[in-house]
Amino acid sequence: MSSQLFAYLDESSALRPSGQQEYMVCAAIIEAEELERVRQELLPLRLPGQIKLHWTDEREARRRRIVDVVASVESMQAIITHRSEFKKKTERYRRKCLEQMYFELSVMPVDHVILESRDASQNKRDIEHIVALQGQNQCKGLRVQHQRGGDEPLLWIADVVLGSLNALHNGTSEHWEALCDKVVLGLRVKKCVRNRRFSVVDL
């Protein structure tokens, strides 16, 4: 019997040198029997006083160590992105990326999706989103829940992967080079296609 798969998601938005804005969602996909072992490997990365690991808060010297640990743990990553002109409100792009991510994860098949908790109204909209998709007979097997980043170290993996991808676009490639072999899926959402999926291209 195959192991259940869990996906821990984080997102990021960044300006690209072209002047466009890129919204990204990354899923760290881990087998059920590996969850606790990976947590224990990640926990020592959190410094005294830190609530959670967050790429943008870390000095460059620490980032290398963090990347080394993330590269060594048993996980694989999927990344969905969307590019657009700069907009302050990115919730629409988040939903586009999540919808495509849910589809890809359900095919793998992932059983459980964990999103980082935001505020109560945002969390509610996330649940309404997946319920609406399942009402259209999509992603039926996915169970979506929220956890706080300080309570679940497995959410840190996706943050580190997206931080490394952003660093690559800003001219620092070493972090991404250490992690890219673990990326099993990289797609960019281009536009909405009637009736279900978005058209996508490789990153």
N, C-alpha and C positions, 0 to 999 in steps of 0.2 A: 504494500500500500504506500503510495507516495505521500510525502510530508506536506502538511499545510504550509502555504506561503503567506507571509505577512508583509505589508508594504507601509513604510513610514515616510510621509510626505512633508516637504518644506517647499517654500516658494521664494522667489527673489525677483526684483525688477531693477534694471540697470540701463543706463544710456550707453549706446555703442558709438564707436568713432564715426560712423556714418551719420550720426545725429538721430538715429532711430532709437526707440525705447524697446527693450526686450523683456517680456515677462516670461519667467521660467518656473516650472514645477518639476521637482525631482522626487523620485520614489526610491528608497533603499529597500530592496526586496530580500527577505531573510527567511530561511526555513524555521519552522516552529521549534525544532529541537536545538537550534543555535541561538535563540533569542537571549536566554539568560547569560550564556557565555560571552556573547558580543557585548551585552550591557556591562559586564564586569571588566571587559577590556577597555571600554570607553570611559568609565567612571573616573579613573585616575587622571584623566585629562582636565577635569574640572578643578580649577584653582580654589583655594580657600576664599570664601566670600562670593564666589560666582554662583549665580542661580542656574545658569546653563552655559554650554559652550556656544559661542556665536562668532563666526568668522570675522566679521567686521570689527569686533572688539579686540582681536588678537594681534600681537606684534608679529612681525615677519619671522623672527627666530622661533617663536612658538608654532607658527603655522606649519613649518616643516615637520616638526615632531607629530603634530596632530594628523597631518596627511599620511605620515608613515604608519600610524596606528590604523587609520581608516582603510588604508590600502591593504593592511594585513588581515582584517576581519573578514568573516565569511558573509559576504553580501554582494549583491549585484545591483546596478542602478539603471533606472529608466528616466529619460529627460524629455519633457515636452515644452516647447517654447512658442511664443507668438511675438512677432515684431510689428510695430506700428509707429506712427508719429507720437511724440511725447504727449501724454495726458496724465493729469494728476489722479484721476479716478481710474483704477485698473481692475475693478471687480469683474467687469465684463470679460476681460482677457483671462483672468483667473478661472472663471467658469469655463471658458473655451478650452483652456489647457487641462483643467480637471476632467472635463467630459471626455476628451481624447485619452487622457491617462486612465480613467476608469475603464474605457473600452479595452485598451491594451493590457491592463492588469487582469481583466476578467478572462482574456484569451489565454493567459499564461498557464494555469489559472491561479490568480491570487484570491485568497478567501477573505482576508481582513485588511482594511485600509485604515490607517491611523493618521489623522490630520492634527497639526499643532493647533491647540485651542486658541481662539481669539476672544472677542467679547460674545456675550450670550446671543445677541441678535445675529451676529455673523455666523456663529455655530449653527443656529437654527436654519439660516438660509442654506448652509452646506447640506444639512440633512434633507431639507425640502428639495434641493437640487437632485440628490441621488434618488430620492423617492419618486420624483417626477420622471427621471430616466427609467427607473425600474417599472413605472407605470406604462411606459412606452415599450416594455419588453426588452430593455437594454440592461446589461450588467446585473442580471438577476442574482447572481451568486455573491455579490460583494456586500460585505458588512462594513459600514463606515462609522467611525467614532472619533472623538477628540481627546487629546491628552495635552497637558502643559509641557512645554519644553524642559522645564526644570525637573519634572517628574519622570520623563522618559528619555534616557540618553540615546535611544535608537533614532530619535528625531534629529540628532546632531549630524548624522552621517550625510543626509541630503543637504543640510546647510553647508557642510564642508565641500561637498562636490560642486554645488552651485557657486560657492566662493572661489573655488579653484577655476571654474569656467569663466567667471568674471575676471579673475586675475589674468587668464590667458588673453582675453580681449583687450586687456590693458597692458600687455607686453611681457607678463611674467608667465612663462610656460611650464616651469618645473613642477608645480603642484598638479596641474592637469595631466601632465605626462605620467605622473606616478599613479593616477587614478583612472585614466581613460580606458584601460583594459577591462575594468569592471563595468563599464557602461554597455549594457546589452541592447539598448534601444535609445535612439536620439532622433526625435522628429520635431519639425516646426509646423505648427498649424498655420495655414495660409488663409483660408476663407471657409465660410460655412457652406455645406452642401445640403440641399433639400433632403429631408427625411431621416438623416442620421448623422453620418460622420462628417468631419471636416476633411478637406484635402490637406495632405501633409507632404513634406519633403524631408530628406535626411538633413541633420544639422551640419 
